[in-house]
Amino acid sequence: MNKLEFLVNNNGTMQLLQNKCDGDVIIHMSDGEDMNISNGDMVMLINLYQYIKRYDIQNDFINPYGKNRE
């Protein structure tokens, strides 16, 4: 199993888990909340983040002070 772990607010942690290459991603929060994201949706999320940052597009969650509007 592959795992990425991040410290988040309120002294919690967020873990991104994947059992196999190209498999779904499980997001586990230290408060016990779990969420499954399909491999395709995970790639789309990363592509969206990259696009918004690259072109400095204003987005309330990813880039609230972006200079460009789409």
N, C-alpha and C positions, 0 to 999 in steps of 0.2 A: 504494500500500500504506500502510495506517495502522499506526503503531507506538507502543506505550507501553514505556518502558524503566525498570527499577528496579535499584538497587544491592541486592545480597543478601549473605548471610554469605560469608566466605572471599574477599572482594574480587571476587565474581562479579557477573554481571548476569542479569536475567530480562527477556526481551522478549516482549510480546504483540503478535502480528502478525495483521492481517486484510487480505485482498486486495480484498474488496468489501463493501459494506454488506450486513448480514445474512448474511455468510458465516461459515464456520468460523473459529475462532481457533487460531493456532499459538503454542504457548508454547515459546520457545527459551531454553535455559539456556546460560551461557557455557562450561560443561563439555562441550557438544556434544549434550546430551540434548534431543530435541524431542518435543512431544506435541500432538496435534490435539484440540480440544474443539469439539463442534458448537455452532452458534449458540444452539440451544435450551438445551443444558446450561449454557452460559455465563450466560444470563439466569437460569436456575434457581439457579446458584451465587451470583449477585449478590442475588437475592431472598432466599435463605436467609441470607446474611450480614446483610442489612438487617433481616430479621425478628429474628434472634438479638440484634443490637445494640439494636434499638428496644425490645424487651421484656426486655432484660437477662437472657437465658436462659443458663444455664451450658452451655458447650460446650467440650470439651477443646482444640479447635483455635482456635476463633474468639473465645470469651469464657470463659476458664477460671475466672474469679472472678465469674461472673454470679450474681445473687441468686436467680433463679427457675429452677425445674426444670419441664420440660414433661411 
